[in-house]
Amino acid sequence: MDEEMGRKRAKIEKDRLNLSLSPPLSPPRSQSPTHVDDGDLIVPPYPWATNREATVHTLSYLLSHNITTISGTVQCKRCNNQESMSYELHPKFMEISQFIREHKHAMHDRAPPEWMNPEFPACRTCSQPNCMKPVISTNESSINWLFLLLGQTLGCCTLSQLKFFCKHTKNHRTGAKDRVLYLTYLALCKQLDPTGPFDIHQY
């Protein structure tokens, strides 16, 4: 009996010794936080722009924040004179909205001639008519989309710039310029007035 008890005590001591010599357990590793890299987020380049690429605030938001005029830079094609120009937001948008209501059915998803080849104001310096063209930033993230919409001068954008807009607003961006320009007009109007008649047929 004493011999058996001795063996049990020896086994217990051995187990204790093995436990004390075992390396300590490592603390559980915390998972690194997942970072979402959203390439569409930018610093808004204008008070009427959001922090999303190629996106402007709604008309109701802008008016409620007393943003009633939209300004941009224009340059004379003849004498290169540059100056600032402003549009009254609400009446200019209503003008474009009414035009779309009246003519959308006849556009066949293509920009009309007046959008493709816009007319410009006369230069106040050299008096040249139809020459004050909007200055469009070479940095696509800084293009003044709302100013171009209200002046109905989005047609001055290159096809590449229009495709940039459609890419970041999740719109179809293949096809001729009149097709992509049409999509840009309607998408911008939809941003301003989400309930307006600006739905786009996706293909």
N, C-alpha and C positions, 0 to 999 in steps of 0.2 A: 504493500500500500504506500509506504513512504517512498519507495523507488518510483512508483507511478506518479505521485504528486510532484516529485522532483523533476520528472520529465516534462510535466505540464508547465511548471514554473520556468523551466529552461526555454520552452517553446515561446511562452509569453514574452520573456526578456528578449529573445531573438527577434520576434515580430516588432517589438518596440524599437530595437536598434535599427532594423531595416527601414522603419518608418521615419526615424530621425535622420537617416542618411539619404533619403529620397530628395531629389531637387524640388524646391517649392513650385507650386503650380503657378503658371503665368497668369496674370490678370486677363480677363477677356478683352479682346481688342475691340475698340469702338469703331463702328463703320464711318467712313468719311462721308460727309454730306454730299448729296448729289446736286451738282450745279447745272442748271439749264442754261445752255448757251443760246440765247435768242438773238440771232443776228439782225432781227428787224427792229430792235430797240435802239433809239437814237436820242440825242438831245434835240428837242424841238427847235428847228431853225427859225420859226416864226411864231408869233403869239397865237395864230390860228391853226398851227400844225400840232399834231399829237406827237407822242414819243414813238410812234410807229412809222416806218418808212412809207412815204407816199400816202399819208393819211391825214385828213383835216378834221377838225371838230364839227359837230353838227351845227346847223344854222341856229337852232334854239340855244345851244350852249354859247355860241359866239355872241348872240344878241343879249343874252342874260349876263354876259361878262363885259358888256359895253364895247365889244369889238364890232364896230359898224362900218369901218372903212378898211379896205385891203390895199396895201401899197406895194409897189415894185419899181424896178428901174427899167427905163426904156432908152434906146439910143437911135439917133438919126442915121439912116443908111447912107445919107449924102455927106453931111458935115461932121458926123460922129459925136455930135452934142449929146450928152447924157443928162437925164433929169429923172426925178421921181414922179410917179403917176399913181393916183389913187382911184379906187372904184367904191361906190356905195354898195355895200354887201347885199342888202335885202332887195332893192329894186333891180340890181343887175342879175341876181340869181332868179328872181321872178321872171325876168325877160327871157333868160335861157330856158327856164322850166316851161314857160308857155310855148316857146318855139318847139321844144321836144314833144309836148302834148299834141301840138297841131301837126307835126310832120314825122313823128316816129314811125308811123305805119308805112310811110313812103320811103323811108331811108334804107330799108332792107339790110339792116345791120351794117351800114356803111356811112361814113361821115359825108355830109353834103358838101358841095363846093365851097360854101362860105366858111366852113370849118377847115377845109384843106388849104385854102388860100385866103387867109384873113386879111382884112383891110386894117391899116394903121392910121393913127392920128397924124396930122401935119406937124412939121417941126416948127416950133415957135422961134427958133434962131435963124434958120435959113428959108423958112416958109415953104419948104418942099412938101407937097402933099403925100399922103400915104407912105410915110417913111419912118415913123417912130416905132421901131421894132423892139419887143421886150428882150432884155438881157437875160439869158438863161444860163444858170450856173453850170460849169463843166463838172462839178461834183453833183452827181445825181441825187444824193441824199439832201442837197440844199436847194433843189429846184422849187420855185415858188408856184406850186401847182394851183392854188386857189386864185392867185393873181392872173395866171394864164387862162383859167376857166372863165373868170368874170370878164376878161377882155376878149374872150373867144379867140385866143391866139395859141391854143394848145397845138395847132397845126405847125407852129414854128419849131416844135421839138423834133428831134431826129427819130427815126424808127427805133433806134436803140434805146433812146430815153423813154419812149412810150412803152416799149417792151419791159423796161425796168419798172415802170409804174404798174403794169399789168401783173408782172411777176410777184410784186410785193402786196398786191391786192387780190391775189388768187384768181386772176382772170385769164382766160385763154389769150395767148400772146403770139400766135402764129398768123401768117397771112399778110396781105398787103397793108400799106400804111393807113388807107381809109378805114379798114376794118379795125385795126388796133386803136386808131384815133377815136373812132366811134365808141369803143369799149371804155376808153379813158374818160371821155365826156360823161357817159352814163354812170360810170363808177364813182366819179367825183360828185356828181349830182346826188347819187345814192348816199354818199357819206354825209352830205349836207342835210338831205331830207330822206331818211330811210323809208318813209311811207309814200314817197312820190312815185310817179310812173316811170321808174328808171331801172326796172328789172332787165337783166341781161340774159339772153338765150345762150346757154352753154352748149358747146358742140363736142 
